[in-house]
């Protein structure tokens, strides 16, 4: 996996050197020239879409430029393929319409785009507080989904950096069938009690890197879903939120394996979970393998290390069979800090498909409180441990 990541970094270095070398041929498409108004009230949907269309059809590098100011923007889909690399340069503040969206699954979507760069220091403001009260998904399995702030479908060889996502109505960033995308130096913010505001969701994607970012949400900081591989998360601050999760897996027919995930040099502060792998109790077979969690600091985390193969967020779950998700080849190395509950390590694996080759090295997680020192709890785990440990591993 390291070789693949190094190759990707080389690719990006070459790509952006070439971009700079031909900067004189770059053409800029300023949304104000298409009628966009930065008054915070006018819907600029048509202006942005026309600017995108012209930029996308430009031969040579192009920039869709959003200058400083507050721009209201209705739901838009920026579609490719484009003739050349394209930069979405956001200096201003984009605001979603107030309240629940009128049927739109996403606020802003990018699809079928190769060599996209999003940057500029601007903000995507989902105005979530105006819609969160409409979210009843915790009690209604047929609930109406609120829109994702930024949805990327079939986006390749791209970068997202130096932007801010504020108060998404639902997930902040979502990736589906994407390849070779680098997310860095982004800030994702929503209150701890905001419903379903995952920071970054990744599904059916490969070669995705997330680094040097702050994610503070009401749900998972990062969620890695079915069909994803070669995912690297490093130097990420997570909190509040539900931690970084692989899964949930095994709920839907046709789910694909997840493999090659690393979470390194991250900080979790006052999150519900730290690093988590979760699957449903169902007969759907999936393999989840080759995971590395390394050099991680936990600060008052409720469940610092957790494998949950009986995942069920709703009381109505049909738990008639053991999970058929096979979890194997998972390494936890140099993880330390404070658990806010006595059970610092919980590994509840499938009785039918026990976790295999779980390796722990130098994991020290303390608990201070009247309930006593930290503990580890395990079931159906095959593994080994090395170095210094507290609590003592339970396998």
C-alpha positions in Angstrom: 0.0 0.0 0.0 2.9 2.4 0.8 4.2 2.0 -2.8 0.8 2.9 -4.2 0.6 6.0 -2.1 4.1 7.2 -3.0 3.3 6.7 -6.7 0.2 8.9 -6.2 2.2 11.7 -4.6 4.6 11.6 -7.5 1.7 11.8 -9.9 0.3 14.9 -8.1 3.7 16.6 -8.0 4.1 16.1 -11.8 0.5 17.1 -12.5 0.7 20.4 -10.6 4.1 21.3 -12.0 2.7 20.9 -15.5 -0.2 23.0 -14.4 2.1 25.8 -13.3 4.3 25.5 -16.4 1.4 26.3 -18.7 -0.3 28.9 -16.4 -0.1 31.5 -19.1 -2.8 29.5 -21.1 -5.2 29.3 -18.1 -8.5 30.9 -18.7 -10.6 32.2 -15.7 -14.4 32.1 -15.6 -15.6 34.5 -12.9 -19.2 33.7 -11.8 -19.9 37.4 -11.5 -19.6 37.7 -15.3 -22.5 35.2 -15.6 -24.7 37.3 -13.3 -23.9 35.8 -9.9 -24.8 38.2 -7.1 -23.1 38.1 -3.7 -26.0 39.3 -1.6 -26.7 36.1 0.3 -30.3 35.9 -1.0 -30.3 35.5 -4.8 -30.2 32.0 -6.1 -27.1 31.8 -8.3 -27.7 28.4 -9.6 -28.0 29.4 -13.3 -24.9 31.6 -13.2 -22.7 28.8 -11.6 -23.9 26.1 -14.0 -23.2 28.3 -17.1 -19.8 29.2 -15.8 -19.0 25.5 -15.2 -20.2 24.6 -18.7 -18.0 27.1 -20.3 -15.0 26.2 -18.1 -15.5 22.5 -18.7 -15.6 22.9 -22.4 -12.4 25.0 -22.5 -9.4 23.6 -24.2 -6.5 24.1 -21.8 -6.6 24.7 -18.0 -9.6 26.6 -16.8 -10.6 28.1 -13.5 -14.2 28.6 -12.2 -13.6 31.5 -9.9 -15.9 32.5 -7.0 -14.6 35.7 -5.4 -15.2 36.9 -1.9 -18.8 37.4 -0.8 -21.8 35.4 0.2 -23.5 33.5 -2.6 -26.8 31.7 -2.2 -26.7 28.6 -4.4 -29.5 26.1 -5.1 -28.8 22.4 -5.7 -26.3 22.0 -8.6 -24.6 19.2 -10.5 -21.3 20.0 -12.1 -20.9 17.2 -14.7 -18.0 16.2 -16.9 -16.2 14.9 -18.7 -14.3 18.1 -19.2 -11.9 18.8 -22.0 -9.0 19.7 -19.7 -8.1 20.0 -16.0 -10.4 22.3 -14.1 -10.0 24.4 -10.9 -13.0 25.3 -8.7 -11.5 28.3 -6.9 -13.7 29.2 -4.0 -12.8 32.4 -2.2 -16.2 33.3 -1.0 -18.9 31.7 1.1 -21.6 29.5 -0.6 -24.8 29.1 1.3 -27.4 26.3 0.7 -31.1 27.2 0.7 -32.7 27.3 4.2 -34.8 24.3 5.4 -35.0 20.8 3.9 -34.2 20.6 0.2 -37.0 20.0 -2.2 -36.2 16.4 -3.1 -32.5 17.0 -4.0 -30.2 14.2 -2.7 -27.1 16.5 -2.9 -26.5 20.2 -2.6 -23.4 20.4 -4.8 -22.3 17.4 -6.9 -19.3 16.7 -9.1 -19.5 13.8 -11.4 -17.4 12.2 -14.2 -14.6 14.8 -13.8 -10.9 14.0 -14.2 -8.2 16.3 -12.8 -10.4 18.5 -10.6 -8.9 20.8 -8.1 -11.1 22.5 -5.4 -9.3 25.1 -3.3 -9.3 28.7 -2.3 -10.0 29.0 1.5 -13.8 29.5 1.0 -16.7 27.9 2.8 -19.6 25.6 1.9 -22.3 26.5 4.4 -25.1 23.8 4.4 -27.3 25.8 6.8 -28.0 22.6 8.6 -29.7 24.1 11.7 -32.6 25.1 9.5 -33.2 21.4 8.5 -31.9 19.1 11.3 -35.3 19.1 13.1 -36.7 17.3 10.0 -34.4 14.4 10.4 -36.2 11.4 12.0 -33.9 8.7 10.7 -33.2 7.4 14.2 -36.8 6.3 14.6 -38.0 6.0 11.0 -36.3 3.5 8.7 -38.0 5.1 5.7 -37.0 8.6 6.6 -36.4 11.3 4.1 -32.7 11.9 3.6 -31.5 15.5 3.8 -28.9 16.5 1.1 -25.2 15.9 1.2 -23.1 19.0 0.9 -20.5 17.8 -1.6 -21.0 14.6 -3.5 -18.3 13.2 -5.7 -19.2 10.5 -8.2 -16.7 9.0 -10.6 -14.1 11.7 -9.9 -10.5 10.8 -10.6 -7.0 12.1 -10.2 -8.2 15.1 -8.2 -7.4 17.2 -5.1 -9.6 19.0 -2.5 -7.7 21.4 -0.2 -7.9 24.5 1.8 -11.7 24.7 2.0 -14.3 24.6 4.9 -17.6 22.8 5.2 -19.9 24.1 7.8 -23.2 22.7 9.2 -24.1 20.2 6.4 -27.7 19.1 6.5 -26.4 15.5 6.1 -23.0 14.2 5.2 -20.4 16.8 4.4 -18.3 15.0 1.7 -19.3 11.8 0.0 -17.2 9.8 -2.5 -18.6 7.1 -4.7 -16.6 5.2 -7.4 -13.8 7.7 -7.1 -10.1 7.0 -7.7 -6.9 8.8 -6.8 -8.2 11.7 -4.8 -6.3 13.7 -2.2 -8.2 15.6 0.5 -5.9 17.9 2.6 -6.1 20.9 4.9 -9.9 21.0 5.1 -12.0 21.9 8.0 -15.4 20.1 8.5 -17.6 21.5 11.3 -21.0 20.7 12.8 -22.2 20.5 16.4 -21.9 17.2 18.3 -25.7 16.8 18.4 -26.3 17.4 14.7 -27.9 14.2 13.2 -26.1 12.2 10.5 -23.5 14.8 9.7 -20.7 12.4 8.8 -17.5 14.3 7.8 -16.3 12.1 4.9 -18.0 9.0 3.5 -16.1 6.8 1.1 -17.8 4.0 -0.9 -16.6 1.9 -3.8 -13.5 4.0 -4.2 -9.8 3.4 -4.2 -6.6 5.4 -3.6 -8.2 8.1 -1.4 -6.0 10.1 1.0 -7.2 12.3 3.8 -4.6 14.3 5.7 -3.9 17.4 7.8 -7.5 18.1 8.5 -9.9 18.9 11.3 -13.3 17.1 11.4 -15.8 17.9 14.1 -19.3 16.5 13.5 -22.3 14.8 14.9 -21.5 11.4 13.3 -18.5 9.6 11.9 -15.5 11.8 11.2 -14.6 9.3 8.4 -16.7 6.3 7.3 -15.2 3.8 4.9 -17.9 1.7 3.3 -18.3 -1.3 0.9 -16.0 -1.7 -2.0 -13.3 0.7 -0.8 -9.5 0.0 -0.9 -6.2 1.7 -0.4 -7.6 4.4 1.9 -5.1 6.4 4.0 -6.1 8.8 6.8 -3.3 10.7 8.5 -2.8 13.8 10.7 -6.5 14.2 11.2 -8.0 15.8 14.3 -11.4 14.1 15.1 -13.8 15.4 17.7 -16.5 15.7 18.5 -18.1 12.8 16.5 -18.3 9.1 16.3 -14.7 8.4 15.4 -13.3 6.8 12.3 -15.3 3.8 11.2 -14.9 0.9 8.7 -18.5 0.0 8.0 -21.1 -0.7 8.7 -20.8 -3.8 6.5 -23.0 -6.7 5.6 -26.4 -5.1 5.4 -27.1 -5.1 1.7 -26.9 -7.8 -1.0 -23.9 -7.4 -3.3 -21.6 -5.6 -0.9 -17.9 -5.7 -1.9 -14.8 -6.3 0.2 -13.0 -3.6 2.0 -9.2 -3.8 2.2 -6.0 -1.7 2.7 -7.1 1.0 5.1 -4.6 2.9 7.3 -5.3 5.4 10.0 -2.1 7.0 11.2 -0.9 9.9 13.4 -4.4 11.1 14.3 -6.0 12.6 17.4 -9.4 11.7 18.8 -10.8 14.1 21.4 -14.1 13.4 23.3 -15.5 11.2 20.5 -18.0 8.4 21.1 -15.6 6.0 19.4 -12.0 6.0 18.3 -11.2 3.4 15.6 -14.1 1.2 14.9 -15.0 -1.7 12.6 -18.7 -2.6 12.5 -20.9 -5.1 10.7 -24.6 -6.2 10.9 -25.7 -9.6 12.0 -26.7 -10.9 8.6 -25.8 -13.7 6.1 -24.2 -11.3 3.6 -20.6 -12.3 3.0 -17.9 -9.6 3.0 -14.2 -9.7 3.7 -12.7 -6.8 5.7 -8.9 -7.0 5.8 -5.5 -5.4 5.9 -6.1 -2.6 8.3 -3.5 -0.5 10.2 -4.2 1.8 13.1 -1.0 3.4 14.2 0.4 6.3 16.3 -3.0 7.5 17.6 -3.8 9.6 20.7 -7.1 9.1 22.4 -8.3 12.0 24.7 -11.3 11.0 26.8 -12.8 8.7 24.1 -15.8 6.6 25.1 -14.8 3.5 23.0 -11.2 4.0 21.9 -10.8 0.6 20.1 -13.9 -1.3 19.1 -14.9 -4.1 16.8 -18.7 -4.5 16.8 -20.1 -7.4 14.7 -23.5 -7.1 16.3 -24.1 -3.5 15.1 -27.7 -2.4 15.4 -28.5 1.3 15.8 -32.2 0.6 15.7 -34.3 -1.4 18.2 -36.1 -3.1 15.2 -33.0 -5.0 13.9 -33.6 -8.6 12.9 -30.7 -10.4 14.6 -31.3 -14.0 13.6 -27.9 -15.0 12.4 -24.2 -14.2 13.1 -22.4 -11.7 11.0 -20.9 -13.2 7.8 -18.3 -10.4 7.5 -14.8 -11.9 7.9 -12.5 -9.4 9.7 -8.8 -10.3 9.4 -5.3 -8.9 9.4 -5.8 -5.9 11.6 -2.9 -4.2 13.3 -3.1 -1.8 16.3 0.3 -0.2 17.0 1.3 2.6 19.4 -2.1 3.8 20.5 -2.3 5.6 23.8 -4.4 8.0 25.9 -7.5 8.1 28.1 -10.8 6.2 27.8 -13.8 7.9 29.3 -15.3 4.5 30.1 -13.8 1.4 31.8 -13.9 -0.7 28.7 -11.2 0.8 26.6 -10.9 -2.2 24.1 -14.0 -4.0 23.0 -13.9 -6.7 20.3 -17.1 -8.5 19.8 -16.5 -10.6 16.7 -18.8 -13.0 14.8 -19.3 -16.4 16.4 -19.5 -17.9 12.9 -16.6 -16.0 11.4 -14.2 -15.1 14.2 -11.8 -12.2 13.7 -8.4 -13.5 12.5 -4.8 -12.3 12.9 -5.5 -9.3 15.2 -2.2 -7.9 16.3 -1.7 -5.3 19.0 1.6 -3.7 19.9 2.1 -1.0 22.6 -1.5 -0.1 23.3 -1.9 1.9 26.6 -5.3 3.3 27.4 -6.0 4.5 30.9 -9.3 5.1 32.7 -9.6 7.2 35.8 -12.8 7.0 37.8 -14.8 5.2 40.5 -15.4 2.2 38.1 -11.8 1.2 38.3 -9.0 0.9 35.8 -9.5 0.2 32.1 -10.5 -3.2 30.8 -10.6 -5.1 27.6 -13.5 -7.3 26.5 -13.4 -9.8 23.6 -15.3 -12.6 22.0 -14.4 -14.8 19.1 -11.0 -13.2 18.5 -7.8 -14.9 17.2 -4.7 -12.8 17.6 -1.5 -12.0 19.4 0.1 -9.0 21.2 3.6 -7.5 21.8 5.2 -4.8 23.8 3.6 -2.7 26.6 -0.2 -3.0 27.2 -2.8 -1.5 29.5 -5.3 -3.0 29.8 -4.0 -6.4 29.1 -5.4 -7.8 25.8 -8.2 -10.3 26.2 -7.0 -12.7 23.4 
